[in-house]
Amino acid sequence: MISALSDHKWRLPEAAFHLLLHIWNSGLQVREAFPVSLVLRILLRLGADPSVLTTMGWTADVNGRNKAIDMETRAIAIYRLVALLTASAR
């Protein structure tokens, strides 16, 4: 799952993203699409402020934060995250 959101310069993340979209858009029954804990880890890796997540009542593991991500990579990863969350929720 995280591979599909990784750096856009590599082909594997793009392939993983399209594969996951295809699976969820095909109508196949998937047991668990996106655990909340995974979404929280991804948000932290993308630079979300842990205090905002805590304010929302979510437990945020600040150890999961990565070093700074450039704006272009972050924008692509956020687009992919929203697209995958939308597809998995259908």
C-alpha positions, 0 to 999 in steps of 0.5 A: 500500500505504501509503495503506491504512494512512494516517490513518483520517479520510480515505476513500482509506485505508479504500477502499485497505485494503478493495480490497487485502483484497478482492484478496487474499481473492479468491484472485487470484494476486498476484506480490509481496504485501508486500516485507519492506522495505515492512513495515520502512518501515511499522513505522518510520513507526508508531514502531518502535524501529530498535534493536529491528529491528536486534536482529532482524537487519533493516536499518532505515532510520531516515530513514523515521521520522515524527514521533509518531503518536497512539495511535488512528491507530497502533492502526488502522494496526497492525490494517490492517497485520496484516490485510493481511499475513494476507490476502496470506500466504494 
